[in-house]
Amino acid sequence: MTLQAFAPISAILILAFIVSVLINFLSRILGPFRPSARKVAPYESGMKPIGKGTRQVPVKFYLVAVLFILFDIEVIFFLPWAVSMRGLGWYGLAAMGIFTFVLIIGFIYEWRKGALEWE
């Protein structure tokens, strides 16, 4: 495979970079930019913020979010398989069985580690 096959992809990446830099530059030059303490303060439902605008969030929240995304995306693969199940035959059934087995093993592992426990 030659590097010429990657020319369209690199052209799109370069074009996207140039457009993003150009848009940011033009918005800074042409748009109004008058920051004040009130404008850069965090918005708290129309009330004055109490304390810092940022706070530490326990890692448990991120872990649950990542697990949800992981298992949600894996479950999405069941739909195309179910639609074309008859055409795939026994091979498709075996492949989805292995996929489901790996999914269940991962789910049991996370369950045993306590990642699904909410405290």
DSSP file (Angstrom, degrees, kcal/mol; ACC not computed):
  #  RESIDUE AA STRUCTURE BP1 BP2  ACC     N-H-->O    O-->H-N    N-H-->O    O-->H-N    TCO  KAPPA ALPHA  PHI   PSI    X-CA   Y-CA   Z-CA
    1    1 A M              0   0    0      0, 0.0     2,-0.1     0, 0.0     0, 0.0   0.000 360.0 360.0 360.0 129.6    0.0    0.0    0.0
    2    2 A T    >   -     0   0    0      1,-0.1     3,-1.1     0, 0.0     4,-0.3  -0.447 360.0-114.0 -91.6 166.3    1.4    3.3   -1.0
    3    3 A L  G >  S+     0   0    0      1,-0.2     3,-1.1     2,-0.2     4,-0.2   0.673 108.6  77.0 -70.8 -16.4    1.2    6.6    0.8
    4    4 A Q  G >  S+     0   0    0      1,-0.3     3,-1.0     2,-0.2    -1,-0.2   0.768  83.7  64.3 -66.2 -24.4   -0.8    7.9   -2.1
    5    5 A A  G <  S+     0   0    0     -3,-1.1     4,-0.3     1,-0.2    -1,-0.3   0.763 101.0  51.2 -69.1 -24.1   -3.8    6.0   -0.8
    6    6 A F  G <> S+     0   0    0     -3,-1.1     4,-2.4    -4,-0.3    -1,-0.2   0.409  81.7  96.8 -92.9   2.0   -3.8    8.2    2.3
    7    7 A A  H <> S+     0   0    0     -3,-1.0     4,-2.4    -4,-0.2     5,-0.2   0.907  82.0  49.7 -61.0 -45.1   -3.7   11.5    0.4
    8    8 A P  H  > S+     0   0    0      0, 0.0     4,-2.1     0, 0.0    -1,-0.2   0.907 112.5  48.0 -62.8 -38.4   -7.5   12.1    0.6
    9    9 A I  H  > S+     0   0    0     -4,-0.3     4,-2.4     2,-0.2    -2,-0.2   0.927 113.2  46.7 -66.5 -44.1   -7.6   11.5    4.4
   10   10 A S  H  X S+     0   0    0     -4,-2.4     4,-2.5     1,-0.2    -1,-0.2   0.872 110.6  53.7 -66.9 -34.5   -4.6   13.8    5.0
   11   11 A A  H  X S+     0   0    0     -4,-2.4     4,-2.5    -5,-0.2    -1,-0.2   0.911 109.8  47.2 -64.9 -40.8   -6.2   16.4    2.8
   12   12 A I  H  X S+     0   0    0     -4,-2.1     4,-2.7     2,-0.2    -2,-0.2   0.912 112.6  49.5 -66.1 -42.2   -9.4   16.3    4.8
   13   13 A L  H  X S+     0   0    0     -4,-2.4     4,-2.2     2,-0.2    -2,-0.2   0.917 113.0  46.5 -62.9 -43.1   -7.5   16.5    8.1
   14   14 A I  H  X S+     0   0    0     -4,-2.5     4,-2.5     2,-0.2    -2,-0.2   0.918 113.4  49.0 -65.2 -43.1   -5.4   19.5    6.9
   15   15 A L  H  X S+     0   0    0     -4,-2.5     4,-2.6     1,-0.2    -2,-0.2   0.906 110.8  50.3 -63.1 -41.9   -8.5   21.2    5.6
   16   16 A A  H  X S+     0   0    0     -4,-2.7     4,-2.3     2,-0.2    -1,-0.2   0.899 111.5  48.9 -63.7 -40.0  -10.3   20.7    8.9
   17   17 A F  H  X S+     0   0    0     -4,-2.2     4,-2.4     2,-0.2     5,-0.2   0.931 112.4  47.5 -64.7 -45.2   -7.4   22.0   10.8
   18   18 A I  H  X S+     0   0    0     -4,-2.5     4,-2.6     1,-0.2    -2,-0.2   0.920 112.9  48.6 -63.2 -43.9   -7.1   25.1    8.6
   19   19 A V  H  X S+     0   0    0     -4,-2.6     4,-2.7     2,-0.2     5,-0.2   0.914 111.9  48.9 -64.4 -42.4  -10.9   25.8    8.8
   20   20 A S  H  X S+     0   0    0     -4,-2.3     4,-2.1     2,-0.2    -1,-0.2   0.915 113.8  45.5 -65.8 -41.5  -11.0   25.4   12.6
   21   21 A V  H  X S+     0   0    0     -4,-2.4     4,-2.4     2,-0.2    -1,-0.2   0.914 113.9  50.1 -65.7 -41.5   -8.0   27.8   13.1
   22   22 A L  H  X S+     0   0    0     -4,-2.6     4,-2.8    -5,-0.2     5,-0.2   0.909 110.4  48.9 -64.2 -43.0   -9.5   30.3   10.6
   23   23 A I  H  X S+     0   0    0     -4,-2.7     4,-2.4     2,-0.2     5,-0.2   0.926 113.2  46.8 -63.9 -44.6  -12.9   30.3   12.3
   24   24 A N  H  X S+     0   0    0     -4,-2.1     4,-1.6    -5,-0.2    -2,-0.2   0.905 114.0  48.3 -63.7 -40.8  -11.3   30.8   15.8
   25   25 A F  H  X S+     0   0    0     -4,-2.4     4,-2.1     2,-0.2    -2,-0.2   0.931 113.6  46.3 -65.1 -45.7   -9.1   33.6   14.5
   26   26 A L  H  X>S+     0   0    0     -4,-2.8     4,-3.1     1,-0.2     5,-0.5   0.872 110.7  51.9 -67.9 -36.8  -11.9   35.4   12.7
   27   27 A S  H  X5S+     0   0    0     -4,-2.4     4,-1.3    -5,-0.2    -1,-0.2   0.860 111.5  48.0 -67.9 -32.5  -14.3   35.1   15.7
   28   28 A R  H  <5S+     0   0    0     -4,-1.6    -2,-0.2    -5,-0.2    -1,-0.2   0.881 119.1  39.3 -72.1 -38.4  -11.6   36.6   17.9
   29   29 A I  H  <5S+     0   0    0     -4,-2.1    -2,-0.2    -5,-0.2    -3,-0.2   0.930 127.8  29.4 -77.6 -46.7  -10.9   39.5   15.5
   30   30 A L  H  <5S+     0   0    0     -4,-3.1    -3,-0.2    -5,-0.2    -2,-0.2   0.752 107.2  76.5 -90.6 -25.8  -14.4   40.3   14.3
   31   31 A G  S  <<S-     0   0    0     -4,-1.3     2,-0.2    -5,-0.5    -4,-0.0  -0.417  89.8 -94.3 -88.0 161.9  -16.5   39.3   17.3
   32   32 A P        -     0   0    0      0, 0.0     2,-0.3     0, 0.0    -1,-0.1  -0.524  38.9-178.4 -73.2 138.9  -17.0   41.3   20.5
   33   33 A F        +     0   0    0     -2,-0.2    -5,-0.0    -4,-0.1    -2,-0.0  -0.772  22.5 141.1-141.8  92.5  -14.6   40.2   23.3
   34   34 A R        -     0   0    0     -2,-0.3     5,-0.1     2,-0.0     2,-0.1  -0.693  29.5-167.9-132.2  79.3  -15.1   42.0   26.6
   35   35 A P        +     0   0    0      0, 0.0     2,-0.3     0, 0.0    -2,-0.1  -0.396   9.2 176.5 -70.3 145.5  -14.7   39.6   29.4
   36   36 A S     >  -     0   0    0     -2,-0.1     4,-2.0     1,-0.1     5,-0.2  -0.885  45.9-100.6-137.8 170.7  -15.8   40.7   32.9
   37   37 A A  T  4 S+     0   0    0     -2,-0.3     4,-0.5     1,-0.2    -1,-0.1   0.861 123.1  50.1 -62.9 -34.2  -15.9   39.0   36.3
   38   38 A R  T  4 S+     0   0    0      1,-0.2     3,-0.4     2,-0.2    -1,-0.2   0.873 109.5  50.1 -72.6 -36.9  -19.6   38.4   35.9
   39   39 A K  T  4 S+     0   0    0      1,-0.2    -2,-0.2    -5,-0.1    -1,-0.2   0.851 113.3  44.2 -71.7 -34.0  -19.3   36.9   32.4
   40   40 A V  S  < S+     0   0    0     -4,-2.0    -1,-0.2     2,-0.1    -2,-0.2   0.466  90.5 106.2 -91.8   0.0  -16.6   34.4   33.3
   41   41 A A  S    S-     0   0    0     -4,-0.5     2,-0.1    -3,-0.4    -5,-0.0  -0.497  83.4 -98.5 -75.1 147.7  -18.3   33.4   36.6
   42   42 A P        -     0   0    0      0, 0.0     2,-0.5     0, 0.0    -1,-0.1  -0.402  36.8-119.3 -66.2 143.4  -20.0   29.9   36.6
   43   43 A Y        -     0   0    0     -2,-0.1     2,-0.2     5,-0.1     5,-0.1  -0.735  30.1-179.4 -88.6 125.3  -23.7   30.0   36.0
   44   44 A E  B >   -A   47   0A   0      3,-0.6     3,-2.0    -2,-0.5    -1,-0.1  -0.542  65.7 -70.7-125.3  64.7  -25.7   28.6   38.9
   45   45 A S  T 3  S-     0   0    0      1,-0.3     3,-0.1    -2,-0.2    -2,-0.1   0.832  98.4 -51.9  55.8  38.3  -29.4   28.8   37.9
   46   46 A G  T 3  S+     0   0    0      1,-0.3    -1,-0.3     0, 0.0     2,-0.3   0.432 116.5 110.4  82.5  -1.5  -29.5   32.6   38.2
   47   47 A M  B <  S-A   44   0A   0     -3,-2.0    -3,-0.6     1,-0.0    -1,-0.3  -0.712  79.7 -97.1-104.1 156.3  -28.1   32.6   41.7
   48   48 A K        -     0   0    0     -2,-0.3    -5,-0.1    -3,-0.1     2,-0.1  -0.534  49.9-108.1 -68.6 134.1  -24.7   33.7   42.9
   49   49 A P        -     0   0    0      0, 0.0     2,-0.6     0, 0.0    -1,-0.1  -0.356  24.7-142.6 -67.7 143.7  -22.3   30.7   43.1
   50   50 A I        -     0   0    0      2,-0.1     2,-0.1    -2,-0.1    -3,-0.0  -0.931  65.1 -18.4-106.3 121.4  -21.4   29.5   46.6
   51   51 A G  S    S-     0   0    0     -2,-0.6     2,-0.0     2,-0.0     0, 0.0  -0.400 113.8 -11.3  82.6-161.8  -17.8   28.3   46.8
   52   52 A K        -     0   0    0      2,-0.1    -2,-0.1     1,-0.1     0, 0.0  -0.335  56.8-130.1 -72.7 154.5  -15.6   27.3   43.9
   53   53 A G  S    S+     0   0    0     -4,-0.1     2,-0.4    -2,-0.0    -1,-0.1   0.727  93.6  48.1 -75.9 -22.3  -17.1   26.8   40.5
   54   54 A T        +     0   0    0    -12,-0.0     2,-0.3     2,-0.0    -2,-0.1  -0.897  65.8 177.6-118.6 149.5  -15.4   23.5   40.1
   55   55 A R        -     0   0    0     -2,-0.4     2,-0.3     0, 0.0    -2,-0.0  -0.975  36.5 -93.4-145.2 159.3  -15.3   20.6   42.6
   56   56 A Q        -     0   0    0     -2,-0.3    -2,-0.0     1,-0.0     0, 0.0  -0.534  33.7-154.3 -76.5 136.8  -13.9   17.1   42.6
   57   57 A V        -     0   0    0     -2,-0.3     5,-0.1     1,-0.0    -1,-0.0  -0.922  27.4-105.3-109.7 135.0  -16.2   14.4   41.5
   58   58 A P    >>  -     0   0    0      0, 0.0     3,-1.2     0, 0.0     4,-0.7  -0.234  23.8-122.0 -58.8 148.6  -15.5   10.9   42.8
   59   59 A V  H 3> S+     0   0    0      1,-0.3     4,-2.5     2,-0.2     5,-0.2   0.748 105.7  76.4 -62.6 -24.1  -14.0    8.5   40.3
   60   60 A K  H 3> S+     0   0    0      1,-0.2     4,-2.4     2,-0.2    -1,-0.3   0.858  90.2  54.8 -57.4 -37.3  -17.0    6.2   40.8
   61   61 A F  H <> S+     0   0    0     -3,-1.2     4,-2.1     1,-0.2    -1,-0.2   0.923 110.2  45.3 -63.1 -44.2  -19.2    8.5   38.6
   62   62 A Y  H  X S+     0   0    0     -4,-0.7     4,-2.7     2,-0.2     5,-0.2   0.895 111.7  52.8 -66.4 -39.6  -16.7    8.3   35.7
   63   63 A L  H  X S+     0   0    0     -4,-2.5     4,-2.5     1,-0.2    -2,-0.2   0.923 110.4  46.7 -62.4 -45.0  -16.4    4.5   36.1
   64   64 A V  H  X S+     0   0    0     -4,-2.4     4,-2.3     2,-0.2    -1,-0.2   0.901 113.2  50.1 -64.8 -39.8  -20.2    4.1   36.0
   65   65 A A  H  X S+     0   0    0     -4,-2.1     4,-2.3     2,-0.2    -2,-0.2   0.921 112.1  46.4 -64.9 -43.9  -20.4    6.3   32.9
   66   66 A V  H  X S+     0   0    0     -4,-2.7     4,-2.7     2,-0.2    -2,-0.2   0.903 112.9  49.9 -66.3 -40.5  -17.7    4.5   31.1
   67   67 A L  H  X S+     0   0    0     -4,-2.5     4,-2.7    -5,-0.2     5,-0.3   0.899 110.0  51.1 -64.5 -39.5  -19.2    1.1   31.9
   68   68 A F  H  X S+     0   0    0     -4,-2.3     4,-2.5     2,-0.2     5,-0.2   0.942 112.8  45.1 -61.9 -47.0  -22.6    2.3   30.7
   69   69 A I  H  X S+     0   0    0     -4,-2.3     4,-2.5     2,-0.2     5,-0.2   0.917 113.7  50.9 -63.1 -43.1  -21.1    3.5   27.4
   70   70 A L  H  X S+     0   0    0     -4,-2.7     4,-1.9     1,-0.2    -2,-0.2   0.954 116.8  37.5 -60.4 -52.8  -19.1    0.3   27.0
   71   71 A F  H  X S+     0   0    0     -4,-2.7     4,-2.0     1,-0.2    -1,-0.2   0.831 115.2  55.1 -72.4 -30.9  -22.0   -2.1   27.6
   72   72 A D  H  X S+     0   0    0     -4,-2.5     4,-1.3    -5,-0.3    -1,-0.2   0.922 109.8  46.0 -66.8 -43.5  -24.5    0.1   25.7
   73   73 A I  H  X S+     0   0    0     -4,-2.5     4,-0.7    -5,-0.2    -2,-0.2   0.882 112.2  51.5 -67.4 -37.7  -22.3    0.2   22.6
   74   74 A E  H >< S+     0   0    0     -4,-1.9     3,-0.8    -5,-0.2     4,-0.2   0.885 107.3  52.5 -66.8 -36.5  -21.8   -3.6   22.8
   75   75 A V  H >< S+     0   0    0     -4,-2.0     3,-1.8     1,-0.2     4,-0.4   0.804  97.2  67.7 -69.1 -27.5  -25.5   -4.2   23.1
   76   76 A I  H >< S+     0   0    0     -4,-1.3     3,-1.1     1,-0.3    -1,-0.2   0.801  88.1  67.6 -61.3 -27.9  -26.0   -2.1   19.9
   77   77 A F  T <X S+     0   0    0     -3,-0.8     4,-1.1    -4,-0.7    -1,-0.3   0.651  85.9  70.8 -68.3 -13.2  -24.2   -4.8   17.9
   78   78 A F  H <> S+     0   0    0     -3,-1.8     4,-2.5    -4,-0.2    -1,-0.2   0.831  88.2  62.9 -71.4 -30.9  -27.2   -7.1   18.6
   79   79 A L  H <> S+     0   0    0     -3,-1.1     4,-2.1    -4,-0.4     5,-0.2   0.949 103.8  43.3 -64.8 -51.9  -29.5   -5.2   16.3
   80   80 A P  H  > S+     0   0    0      0, 0.0     4,-2.0     0, 0.0    -1,-0.2   0.886 115.4  51.6 -62.2 -34.1  -27.7   -5.8   13.0
   81   81 A W  H  < S+     0   0    0     -4,-1.1    -2,-0.2     1,-0.2     7,-0.2   0.925 109.7  48.6 -65.8 -42.7  -27.1   -9.4   14.0
   82   82 A A  H >< S+     0   0    0     -4,-2.5     3,-0.7     1,-0.2     4,-0.3   0.855 110.8  51.3 -66.5 -34.1  -30.8   -9.9   14.7
   83   83 A V  H 3< S+     0   0    0     -4,-2.1     3,-0.3     1,-0.2    -1,-0.2   0.904 121.8  30.6 -69.6 -40.5  -31.8   -8.3   11.4
   84   84 A S  T 3X S+     0   0    0     -4,-2.0     4,-1.2    -5,-0.2    -1,-0.2   0.045  84.0 117.9-106.7  26.1  -29.5  -10.5    9.3
   85   85 A M  H <> S+     0   0    0     -3,-0.7     4,-1.4     1,-0.2     3,-0.4   0.894  72.8  52.3 -62.9 -42.7  -29.6  -13.6   11.5
   86   86 A R  H  4 S+     0   0    0     -3,-0.3    -1,-0.2    -4,-0.3    -2,-0.1   0.866 109.4  49.9 -64.9 -35.5  -31.1  -16.0    9.0
   87   87 A G  H  4 S+     0   0    0      1,-0.2    -1,-0.2    -3,-0.2    -2,-0.2   0.757 107.0  55.1 -74.2 -23.7  -28.5  -15.1    6.3
   88   88 A L  H >X S-     0   0    0     -4,-1.2     4,-0.9    -3,-0.4     3,-0.6   0.797  87.0-174.5 -81.2 -28.8  -25.6  -15.7    8.7
   89   89 A G  H 3X  -     0   0    0     -4,-1.4     4,-1.7     1,-0.2    -1,-0.2  -0.313  56.4 -23.3  71.7-152.1  -26.6  -19.2    9.6
   90   90 A W  H 3> S+     0   0    0      1,-0.2     4,-2.5     2,-0.2    -1,-0.2   0.819 135.8  59.5 -67.4 -31.6  -24.8  -21.3   12.2
   91   91 A Y  H <> S+     0   0    0     -3,-0.6     4,-2.6     2,-0.2    -1,-0.2   0.931 106.5  47.1 -62.7 -44.6  -21.6  -19.2   11.8
   92   92 A G  H  X S+     0   0    0     -4,-0.9     4,-2.3     1,-0.2    -1,-0.2   0.880 111.8  50.9 -63.6 -38.5  -23.5  -16.0   12.8
   93   93 A L  H  X S+     0   0    0     -4,-1.7     4,-2.0     2,-0.2    -1,-0.2   0.912 112.2  46.2 -65.5 -42.2  -25.1  -17.8   15.8
   94   94 A A  H  X S+     0   0    0     -4,-2.5     4,-2.3     2,-0.2    -2,-0.2   0.913 112.5  50.3 -66.6 -42.2  -21.7  -19.1   17.0
   95   95 A A  H  X S+     0   0    0     -4,-2.6     4,-2.3     1,-0.2    -2,-0.2   0.913 113.1  45.5 -63.3 -42.7  -20.0  -15.7   16.5
   96   96 A M  H  X S+     0   0    0     -4,-2.3     4,-2.8     2,-0.2    -1,-0.2   0.837 109.8  56.2 -71.1 -30.9  -22.8  -13.9   18.5
   97   97 A G  H  X S+     0   0    0     -4,-2.0     4,-2.3     2,-0.2    -2,-0.2   0.924 109.6  45.1 -62.8 -43.9  -22.6  -16.6   21.1
   98   98 A I  H  X S+     0   0    0     -4,-2.3     4,-2.4     2,-0.2    -2,-0.2   0.918 113.5  50.3 -64.8 -43.0  -18.9  -15.9   21.7
   99   99 A F  H  X S+     0   0    0     -4,-2.3     4,-2.2     1,-0.2    -2,-0.2   0.919 112.2  47.0 -60.6 -44.4  -19.6  -12.2   21.7
  100  100 A T  H  X S+     0   0    0     -4,-2.8     4,-2.6     2,-0.2    -1,-0.2   0.884 110.1  53.4 -65.7 -38.7  -22.4  -12.6   24.2
  101  101 A F  H  X S+     0   0    0     -4,-2.3     4,-2.3     2,-0.2    -2,-0.2   0.927 110.3  46.2 -61.7 -45.9  -20.2  -14.8   26.4
  102  102 A V  H  X S+     0   0    0     -4,-2.4     4,-2.2     2,-0.2    -2,-0.2   0.893 112.4  51.9 -63.9 -39.4  -17.4  -12.2   26.4
  103  103 A L  H  X S+     0   0    0     -4,-2.2     4,-2.1     2,-0.2    -2,-0.2   0.912 111.3  46.4 -62.6 -43.7  -19.9   -9.5   27.3
  104  104 A I  H  X S+     0   0    0     -4,-2.6     4,-2.6     2,-0.2    -2,-0.2   0.881 110.2  53.3 -68.4 -38.2  -21.3  -11.5   30.2
  105  105 A I  H  X S+     0   0    0     -4,-2.3     4,-2.3     2,-0.2    -2,-0.2   0.919 110.6  47.6 -62.0 -43.2  -17.9  -12.3   31.5
  106  106 A G  H  X S+     0   0    0     -4,-2.2     4,-2.2     2,-0.2    -2,-0.2   0.895 111.9  50.2 -64.0 -40.0  -17.0   -8.6   31.5
  107  107 A F  H  X S+     0   0    0     -4,-2.1     4,-2.1     2,-0.2    -2,-0.2   0.918 111.4  47.5 -64.8 -43.8  -20.3   -7.8   33.2
  108  108 A I  H  X S+     0   0    0     -4,-2.6     4,-2.8     2,-0.2     5,-0.2   0.892 110.2  53.7 -64.2 -39.9  -19.7  -10.4   35.9
  109  109 A Y  H  X S+     0   0    0     -4,-2.3     4,-2.1     1,-0.2    -2,-0.2   0.936 111.1  44.8 -60.5 -46.8  -16.1   -9.1   36.4
  110  110 A E  H  X>S+     0   0    0     -4,-2.2     5,-2.0     1,-0.2     4,-0.7   0.865 112.9  51.9 -66.4 -34.9  -17.4   -5.6   37.0
  111  111 A W  H ><5S+     0   0    0     -4,-2.1     3,-0.7     1,-0.2    -2,-0.2   0.921 111.1  46.6 -66.1 -44.3  -20.1   -6.9   39.3
  112  112 A R  H 3<5S+     0   0    0     -4,-2.8    -2,-0.2     1,-0.2    -1,-0.2   0.845 108.7  55.5 -67.7 -34.0  -17.6   -8.9   41.4
  113  113 A K  H 3<5S-     0   0    0     -4,-2.1    -1,-0.2    -5,-0.2    -2,-0.2   0.653 113.8-119.3 -72.8 -14.2  -15.2   -5.9   41.6
  114  114 A G  T X<5S+     0   0    0     -3,-0.7     3,-1.1    -4,-0.7    -3,-0.2   0.649  72.1 134.5  86.5  15.5  -18.0   -3.8   43.0
  115  115 A A  T 3 <S+     0   0    0     -5,-2.0    -4,-0.2     1,-0.2   -48,-0.1   0.733  72.0  52.2 -70.7 -20.1  -18.0   -1.2   40.2
  116  116 A L  T 3  S+     0   0    0     -6,-0.6     2,-0.4    -5,-0.2    -1,-0.2   0.443  84.6 106.0 -95.3  -0.2  -21.8   -1.4   39.9
  117  117 A E    <   -     0   0    0     -3,-1.1     2,-0.6    -6,-0.1     0, 0.0  -0.650  59.7-150.7 -81.3 132.6  -22.4   -0.7   43.6
  118  118 A W              0   0    0     -2,-0.4    -2,-0.1     1,-0.1    -3,-0.0  -0.916 360.0 360.0-107.1 122.2  -23.6    2.8   44.4
  119  119 A E              0   0    0     -2,-0.6    -1,-0.1     0, 0.0    -2,-0.0   0.400 360.0 360.0-108.8 360.0  -22.7    4.2   47.8
